[in-house]
Amino acid sequence: MIIVIHENDEWMGPFTKAFDELKLDYQLWYLPEMSLDLTKSPPKAVYWNRMSASSHTRGHRYEPELTAGILAWLKRHERTVVNGSAALDLEISKIRQYQELERFGIATPRTFCALRINDLLDSANRIGFPLITKHNRAGKGLGVRKFEKEGALKAYLESRDFENSPDGITLLQEYIWSPAQSIIRMEFVNSKFLYAVQVDTSEGFELCPAEACELESNCPTDERNKFSILKDFSLPNLDNFEAFLSKNDIGIAGIEIIFDEQDKYWAYDVNTNTNYNPQAEILASESAPKAIANFLASLES
C-alpha cells in the first residue's frame, strides 16, 4: 500500500495514472479533510508526503502544521515515509533551505531576511541593487519582484501592494542575471538525479510545471512551452546535491539553479512537492511520475 499525503487534487492526476498503470494499491490522504486520532496506529504502508509551501494560495494555510503532526505520528509508529519531517521543514522555509545547501558546499545568492520593513530597507544596500524580494514560505515564484533602486523598493514595501509571506518573513536577495533568461530545475527521485529541465523566465518567475497550473499562467495565451528537458546535463558536484537530499530525508525533489554571466551557478529553491511538465516529458521520452511510482513500490517489500 502507498499512501500519498497532499493538499491539491489538481496535481495528483499524473501520479495516480502512473500508480494505476503499474497496478499499485494506493490511497490519497487529502489534508484539508483530514483529522487525526493519536490513540490509533497508522495503516502499514509506504507514505509519500507532498505538502506544499504554496498551500496558503489555495486556502490551506494551516495544512503544513497538520502535516508536521501526521509525520511525527508516522515516525513514532516507525512507518516508511518519503519526504519526512526534515523535508517538510525545508519546504516551508527558504532560510533553512539555504543553510543546508551551503552546508553541503552548494552556493546560494546573498540573502537578508527580516520581519520588519525598516530592517529590510536598512539592509538593501548591503545586498546591492538590483535585488529581488521573495517570501520565506512560498512556491511557484510567488512574491518574487525585482527592484533596480532603493526608492522603488521603499515605495513597494510601504504600499498596499506589498505582499507578505504567510510566515511574515520577507527575503531580500541579490539578483542573479542569466544571459540565457532561464533557470535550470533538476529533478531527483530516490535522492538521485533524474533529469534537468530548462525553464524560460523571460516573462517572470511565477512558473509551475504542472499541467494543472497552465490555466493560471502569467501568459495563458502563449502556446510556447516554457519547459524543455536537457539532454546530457551534468554538474561537477552533482553528488553534493544528492548528499544534501539524502541527509535531509528528501527522496523526491526539484532543485532550481541559475547560471550567471561567469557561468557560475547558484541554487535558490528546493521544492519537495515537485511537479512535472507533461509536454516536456513527452518530447524527451521521460516520465518522472512513473519513476516515482516504481521507487515507492520498491519500498513496500
N, C-alpha and C positions, 0 to 999 in steps of 0.2 A: 504494500500500500504506500502511495505517495500522497502527502497532504501539502497543499500549497496555501500559505498564509498571505493574503493580499487585500488590497482595498480599491481596486479598479477593475471592474468586469471587462471593460473595453480592451484592456491589454492582454487578456488571457487567451484569446482565440488561437493564436499560433501555437501556444504551448499545449492546450487541450487537444488540438489537432494532432500534434506530434505524439502525445500520450495515446490517443485513440489508434493511430496508425501502428504503434508498437504494442497495442492491446494491453496497456498497463492499467492497473487498478489504481484509481486516484480519487481524491476529494478536494474541493476548494473551500477553504475557510475564509469567508468574506467578513473582514474585520468590523465594518460598521454594524453588522447584525450579530456580532459575537458577544457572548458572556462567558464567564469562567468560574467553574466550581472547583475550588482548590482542594476539596476533600476527595476528588476523583483523580484517577490516573489517566493520562492522555493515551489515546489509541497507540498501539505499536505500529509505527510507520516511519518512513523517511520524510522529514519535514523540510520544506523549502520556504524560507522567509523572503517575501517580495514587498516588504514595506517600503514606501516611497517618501522621500523628503518633500515632494511636492503635493502630498496628500491634502494639505490645507486648501489648495486651489480647487479641490473637489468637495469642500465642505467637511473634510475629515481631519480636523485639527488635532484631535486627541488620540487618533489611532496609533501613532508611534508609541505613545505611553502604554497603551494596552498591549501592543506587540512586545514591548520590553517585559511586561509581566508574563505573557504567554511563553516567551523564550526562557525566562527564569524557571517557570513551571516545567517546561520540557527538559531543561538541564537537570533539575532536581530528580526527575524520573529517568535520566540517562537515555533520552531519546536521541536518535541521529538527526542533526539539524544542519542544513546547508545555509550559510549566511546567518550565523547565530548572533549572540548579544554584541560581540565586538564589531561585527559587520554593521549592525543597526546603529551602534554608537558613532561610527564613521559616516554612515549615510546621512545622519541628521546634523552633522557639524563639520563645516569645511575647516574650521580651526584645527580640529582634531585630525582630520584627513592630512593636512599639511604637515603636522608634527610627525605623523607616522611615515609619510612619504620621505621626508627629509632624513628620518632615522635610517632609512634603507638606501640612502645615497641618491635619492631622486629629487632633482631640483624643482622648486616651486617659485612662482613670482613673489617679489617683495610685497608683503601684505600688512595692513594695520587693521585692527578690529576694535570696535567700541560700541557702547550703548548710547552715549550722549553725542548730540550733533556738534557741540563745541569741541569735543575731543577729536572728532573726525576732521573738522576744519583746521584745527591746530596741527594735525599730523599730515595734512595733504602735501605740503611742500617737502616733507621727509620722503614721501613716496615719489613725488615728482609728477609733472604733467607731460603728456596726457595720462590719465588714470581711469580706472573703471570702478564703479560701485557694484557690489553684489551682496546677496543675502548669505548669512552663515548657514541658514537652513532653507534649502530651495532645490529645485530641479528644473530642467528644460531651459536653463538660461534666464529664469525669472529674476528680475531685479537688476540685471546687468545693464548699466548705462555708461557711456564714455563721456569724459569731460576733458576739454582742452585747456581750460583756465580755471583759476580759483573762484572767480566771480560766478561762473556758471554752476559750479559745484555748490557754492553757498546758496545761490538762488533756489536750486533744486532741493537741497536738504531742509531749507526753511519754508518750502512751499507746500501747498495741499497735495501736490503731485507726488511728494515723497512717499515711496512705497517701502514700508519697513519689513524686515524679516519676521517670520512668526515667532522667533525666539528673541526678537528685539535687538539682535546683534548685526550691525552693518559692517561690511568689509570694504576697505579701500585697497585697490590692488594696482600695481604698475601695469600699464597697458603694453602688451607684447604685440608688436606689429608683425603680421605674417605676410610676406611678399606674395604668397600664393592665395591669400584671402581664404584660408581654410584651416581647419583643425583636423587632427587625427584621433579617432576613437578606437582604442584597442580593446578587443573583446576577449574575455577569458572564461573558460569552463574547466572545472576541477582545478582551479588556480593555475591553469596552463593557458598560454597564448593560443587563441583560435584563429582570429584574423583581425585585420585593421581596416577601418573604413574611413575614407576621406569625406569631410563634411564641408560644403560650401557655406561660408559665413559672410558672404558679401552683402547680404541683406539683413544681418543681425544674428544674435545668438540664441533666440528663443526657438530652439530646434529640438524636436523629439523624433526619433527614427521610427516609432511605431506607426503602422498604417492608420490606427485609430486617431492619431494626432493630426493627420494631414488636413482635416477639415478646419482645424484650429490654427493652421499655419499662418505665419506672418505674410505669406504671399499665396493665398489659396487658389488664385487663377493661374499660377505659374506651373506649366506642365513639366518643367525640368526637374529631374530627381536630384536633390541636393546631396545624396549619399552614393558613394561608389566604393566598392571593396577593392583594396590594393593587392596586387599580386606580388609575391616575394618581398613583403615588407619585413624589415628587421631593425633592431636597435642593438648597439654594442652591449648594453646592460639590461637586456630584456629579462634576464634571470633575477635582477633586483626587483622588478615588478612582481614576478611570480612569488618570490620570497615574501615580499610585503603582503600579498594576498594570503598566502598560506599561513603566515604567522598571525594574521588578524582574523582568522576563521572565515575568510571570504572565498567561497568556492566558485561563485558566478558574479562577474562584474564587468563593467566597461570603464576604462580609464582614458580621460581626454588629455591630449598633449598638443602643444602648438610650437612650431618652429619659427625662430626669429630670423633677422637679417643675416646673422652669422651662422645660420643653420644649427644653432643650439636649440634643444627642445626644453620645454617647461611643462610639468604636469600641473593641472589646475582643478581637476574634478575627478572624483571617484564615485561611480554610480553602481550601487549594489542591487538596484532594481532595474537592471538594464533591459532595454527593448531593442528590436532589430528591424531593419528596413527590408520588407519583402521583395521590393523591386531590385534592390542591390544584390540581395542573396540569390535571386533567380538568375540574374546576369552572370554572377560569379560561381554558380553551382555550389553554393554553400547553404547550410541550414543550422544556425545556432540553436533554434528550438529542438531540433532532432538530436543535436549533440548533448543538449541539456537533459532531454528525456533519457537518452542512453546512460548518461552519467548518474542520474538519480536512480535508474533501475539497477545499476551496478552496486549501489549501496544497500539494496534491500536484502541481499544474502548475508 
